[in-house]
Amino acid sequence: MSEAQILFYLLFIPHVLFAISIHEGAHAYTAYYFGDDTAALMGRVSLNPLRHLDPWGVLAFIIMHFGWAKPVPVNPARLRNPRRDEMLVSLAGPASNLALALLFSLILRFFFPAGDELKRMLSSPGMLPTLFLFFAVGAQLNAVLAFFNLLPIPPLDGSHIIAWFLPRHLAVRFERSMQYGMFILLGLIALSFIGINIFGYLIGLPMLTFLRLVMGDQLLAVVLTQMSLF
């Protein structure tokens, strides 16, 4: 393993643990807020990664940069307004990751130099280049997680969100089709391994658009250049 790869994992793993924790913790807290204490009684209203991690999912994150956590149980019957509140519980996870991506992006934009001064800093020894990479990894990872989970493919959060916006008769049909969602998701993942990267359009384009809006073109170009070194 190269020195660059070692550095990447030293930066990537803490971000994965925190991103998963805040995502699942946000689901659990939102469900509790709207009346369902199922996840709360299981200790899932927490930022402790051990409450949320699936060992195989973490291993997949490390090896393939794609993984999963233990899903937060939600009992719609205990929510005060089941249809609306289930959508808000689903939205809470991606929203928490998007908020983190926004925070890390703003730190990069306002606490680091710009232009040629930034490039000189990144080529110099010391902790500042590593800190820059730390926030760059966090911004990109959380943006990817947010937009991935917003895809309207069951069992991802986006499927529950879009169901709320559909007319009730269409929502019922959509919910019946959710049993096939995992096969669709696995098919898209399999295609990405053979070079047909549909996720590059479904996730990459909104991610880059979001980061460009927050960082600006010049800073985003530097971030992507630094990330490509891994």
PyMOL commands that set and color helices and strands:
alter all, ss='L'
color gray80, all
select helices_A, chain A and resi 3-33+38-41+49-51+55-64+76-78+82-111+115-122+128-149+157-165+168-193+199-215+217-228
alter helices_A, ss='H'
color red, helices_A
deselect
rebuild
show_as cartoon
